């Protein structure tokens, strides 16, 4: 199972804060850290479309996430959202994080 965070496209930090908290990062790593997710606009409409189409949507203290059976579903999910007039792009939602 794959879980992808959904973050809004708008805003000064584009919602990255939830994925940069220390508790969500690996304890030790020596490379750039990235987290695949979906940047969407408007976010509420995207969540509504996903729920109506029976995608697993999780909302918790770290934000909103969608669950997929595998990576092959990612492109279909993007096309579904775009078909409903929702801007959607696959993106690194934890960009510019490095621990050396």
Helices and strands as residue ranges (DSSP letters): E 2-8, G 16-19, G 22-24, E 32-33, E 36-41, H 43-52, E 56-60, E 63-68, H 73-83, E 87-92, E 97-98
